[in-house]
Amino acid sequence: MTAPHTPSAPVASAAATLPASAVDRTDRRRGLQLVLGILLFLGAQVVMAGVARLATAAAGAPADAGPAPWALLLSAVVGAALAFGGYLLIVGRVGGRPGLALRGRGRLVELMAGLALGVGLIALSVGVITLLGGYRVTGFSPSPQLLVPLAIGLGAGVVEEIAFRGVVLRVLDAWLGSWAALAISSLLFGLIHLTNPGASLVTALGLVIEAGVLLGAAYLLTRRLWLAIGLHIAWNTVQAGVFSSAVSGTGKQNGLLVAETTGPTWLTGGAMGVEGSLVSVLLGLAVGIVMLVLAARRGHLLPSVRAERAES
């Protein structure tokens, strides 16, 4: 993992004039940061897929067998480490200013708050879907598979948050302002999930509204990544590992609960899992709006850097 680069004199000088509570947007070479961030995301996906396959093959598994659960978790850890290292390189060395995205006090508190919020949100979603007749628990799995859900949570929670919130949202926020950046990064986040099995324009739009806004709001509220990372990890892991639901078209998971889903796709989420349900979309949107209101009160929703300079 590369250590952050010491800011150049003009950048450090500009940062020094900022109040302690101000949002630091004094980084540089944002266009290059954006390109490298996209390449980091794509590269991490390739590396994770390669590690999972190579590790499974090295263990002597048949060539036609899918990746072993432990190999998927290993690949997620490698992908997360690559994403963190790449982010520090991009924002530190290239951008010249890591800002508050990974630094500062209270990181563990924000991470734990994100984990708790993710667990609560997905549990509430499943609870409402159950009350509406779309989900029914029939028992407990005698041999739950928890490594795959953890891999899904860790890999997506770290890699996607660093790419979409740590790079794309942050760079667009400086260029276009917070609202436009949130809209565009949320749209891109939803569209990238169109490549998942069972995905459609409707489910992608649901992820734009639900996860794109929710996770983007988590970043804007704190101007750091820890809350969003914790939320994303917990949402994916609990959805698959506890409620045995597919996560963005990953297929049905063998979690702690044995359950049946019945009813229309808008209620159950269909092949996309619980997160594809209209219930989850509306709950995610509601919490996202609350966080955006809090972010506005903190002064974290800003115009573009150029417009901000023109006003000062």
N, C-alpha and C positions, 0 to 999 in steps of 0.2 A: 504494500500500500504506500503510495507516494505522499510524502509530507506536503502540506499546503505551501505554496510559493509566497515569499514575502512581497507585499504589494509595492509597486513602484511609488516614488515620492509623490507625484500628483494624486494618485489614487489614495494613498495613505493620508495625505493632507486633507482631501475631500472627506474621507471617512471620519477624520478627527473632528471635523466641524459639525458632525451630526449629533443630535441629542441621543442619549443612551437608549431612548425608547423608539427612535426613528428607524424606519426600514432602510437598510443599507443596500443601495442599488448603484454602487460605484464600480462595479466590475467592468471589464473591457472585452473586446473581441467576441461579442455576443453571437454574431453570425457563425463564427468558427465553433463556438461552444455548442450551438444548436446542431450543426452538422456532426460534430463529434459525439454529441449525446445520442443522436439517432443511430450512428454507427455502433456506439456502445451497447445500445439496446439490442440491435440485430446480432452483434457479435456475442453477447451474453446468451441469446437464444441458441445460437449455433453451438457454443461451448457446452451449454447444459445438455443439449441433445447428444452431443458427442461423448461427454463424460458418462452419461447414463448408459449408452450403448457399449462403450469400451469397458466400463466397470462390470457390466452384466456378462459380457463375453469373456472377460478375464476370469470370472468366477466359474466358467465352464458351462454356462447355460446354452441351450440349443440356439442355433442361429435364428430360427423363426420365432423364438420366444421374445416377448416384450421386455422392456427394462425391469429389473428387479426393484421392489420397493425401496430397499436400502440404497440402491444405485441412484434412484430418483432423488432421494434425500441428499445424497452426496453431491449430485449435480446441482441441486438447489443451493447448497452451501457454497460450492465453487462459484456459481453464478452470482450469488449475493456478494461474495468477497470481490469478484471482478467488478461488479457494479459500484461498490463503495470505493475501491481503488481508482477506477476510471473517473468517478465523479470528482474525487479530490484532485486528480490530475487535470481534469477539464476546467473546473471552477478555480482551482488554486493556481496551477501553472499557466493555463491559458487565460482565464478570466482575471487572475491577479487578485481576487478577493472572494474567499469562500463565504463571507457574510455570516448569517446566522443559521443556514440550512442544516448543518450538522453540529454546530458549535454552541457554546453557552451553557448556562446552568439550567437545571430542570429537564434535561433530556430524558432521564429515566422516568420521571413523572409523566412526561408527555407520551412516551412509549407505552407505559402501563395504562394510561388513560385511553389510548387508542385501542389497546388490546381489550380493555373492559367494554369500551363502546362497541367494538366489533362483535363481541360475544353477545352483548345485550341486544343489538340491532337484529342480528340474524335469529336469535331466540325469539324476539318479539314478532318478527316476520313469520316464522314457523308457527308460533302460537296463534296468530290471527288466521293464517291459512288453515290451521287445524279447526278453529272455531267455525270457519266457513265450509268445512267438509272436504278440503282438498288434501289433507295430510292426516294419516292415522298410524300411530305406533302399534305394532303387533307383537313386539318383544325386544329382547336384547340379543345382539350377535354373540355367539359363543367364541368367535375368533375374529374380532374386529381388526381391520387393517388401518393403522394410524400413521404409518410412515408416509404413505402416499398423500393423505390430506396435509400432513405437515410440510411435505415437499411442495405441494401446490401453494400452500400459504406462504412459505418462506420465499420461494422463487419469485412468484408474482408480487408479493408484498414489498420486496426490496427492489428487484430489478425494474418493475413497472413504475414504482413511485419515484425512484431516482431519475428515470428517463422522462416520464410524463409530468411530474410535478417539480422535481429537482432541476430539470433542464428546460423542457418545453414551456411549462407554465411560467417559470421564473424569467426566462429570456423574453417571452412574449409580453409579460407583465411590464418589463422595462420599455419595450418597443411600443406597445399599443395600449397599455393600461390594464388594470386588474380585471375588469368585466370582459373585455374582448379576449384577454388571455385565458380566462376561465372558460369562456364559450368555445374557443378554438381547441384548447387542450382537451376539453371534455368530448368534443366531436371526434377528434383523432383517437382518443382512448376507446370510444365506442366502435369506431370503424375498424380498428385493428383487430377487434374481437369477431369481426365478420369471417375471419379465417377459421374460426373454431367450428367443429362439427355441430350441426343443428342450429347454427346461427342464421339470423335473417335480419333484414333491415329493421323490423319491428323490435327484435331483441337488442340489436345494436343501439337503437334509439333509447331503449330502456336503460342500457348501461350508461349512455350519455347523460341522461337525466338523473339516474340513481347514483352510480359510482363516480362518474366524471365530476359531477357537481359536489357530491359529498366529499370525495378525497381532495378535490381542488380547494374546497372550502376549509378543510382541515389544514392544508398548507398555508392558505392565506391568513387563517386565524392566528397561527403560531409563527408563520414565516420560517418554519423549519419542517423537516421531513418526518420527525419521529412520531407525531400523532397519526399522520396518514399511513406510515409504514405499519404501526401497531394495529390500526383499524383494518387495513387490508389483509394482514397476516391472519388476524383472528377471524375475520369474516369468512375467508376461504377455508381455513383449517376446521373451524367448527361446523360450517355448512356441510363439509364432506365427512369429517371425522366423528361428528356426533350425530348429525341428522341424516347421514348416508345419502346426501344429495349430490348430483352432478354439480360441477363448478364450471360455468361457461362452456358447456358441451364436452366436459372431460369424461362423460359416461357415469353411470351409477356407481357410487362408492359403497364400500362395505365398512360403515362406521359402527359406532356403539349401538345405535338404534336400528332395529329392523322395522321398516315402515312401508306403507303403501300410499301412493298419490293417485287421486281420482278427481276428475272434473276437467273443466276447460283449461286450455293452456294459459290464459290470462291469469288464472288463479294459481295453478301449480308451477308454472314456469316451463313446463315441457322439458325438452332435451337440454335446455340451458340451466335447469335446476331451480332451486328456490329463488335465486337472485333474479331469475327471469320473470317472476310473478309480479303482477301489478301492485300487489301488497308491498313487496320489497321496494319496488320503484318509488312508490309514494312515501314510504317511511324514510328511505334514504334521502329523497328530495326534501322532506320536512326537516330532518336533522341538518342537512346541508344549508338550508335557508337560515336556520337558527345560528349556525356557525358563521354564516356570512354577515348576519346582523351584528354578532359579537365582533367580527373582524372589522366592520365599519366603525363600531364604537371605539375600537383600539386605534383607528386611523390606519389600518392596513390595506384598505381598498383605495388604490391610488391611480391617478392619471399616468400617462406615459412619462418617461423621464424628460423628454423634450418639452412636453406641455407643463410639467412641474417646474422646469427651469424658467419657462416663459412667464409663469405666474409669480415667480420669486423676484 
